[in-house]
Amino acid sequence: MMKSKKIFPKFPIREGLKLIKADLAQIVHETHGGISYKEAQRLVECIIDTMKDSLVRGQNVKLTGFGSLNVIQRKGRLGRNPQTSERMALAPSRYVTFKPSRLLKF
């Protein structure tokens, strides 16, 4: 079996800061010579919007080699207001979890 080769070179990440969409657009722009920075921004935005739309519809998102974003449905339940100790019904809700791929190494 052939080992997968990393396509993208390692880009320096600004120390102490988070990786943001602008950084992703810059990496796409620098990696693919035929794409302008504006096109790279639109591409990154389109990918993120597509992922958000899928999650809102309740679909899980799997990014092979990175991980998966899973939508979890929480059932409605009885809760308590901590200030007044009054019992109240909490509505069902959804939340997203991230499960890293086994291939993702730290």
Stockholm file with secondary structure:
# STOCKHOLM 1.0

chainA/1-106         MMKSKKIFPKFPIREGLKLIKADLAQIVHETHGGISYKEAQRLVECIIDTMKDSLVRGQNVKLTGFGSLNVIQRKGRLGRNPQTSERMALAPSRYVTFKPSRLLKF
#=GR chainA/1-106 SS CCCCCCCSCCCCCCTTSCCCHHHHHHHHHHHSTTSCHHHHHHHHHHHHHHHHHHHHTTCCEEETTTEEEEEEEECCEEEECTTTCCEEEECCEEEEEEEECTTCCC
#=GC SS_cons         CCCCCCCSCCCCCCTTSCCCHHHHHHHHHHHSTTSCHHHHHHHHHHHHHHHHHHHHTTCCEEETTTEEEEEEEECCEEEECTTTCCEEEECCEEEEEEEECTTCCC
//
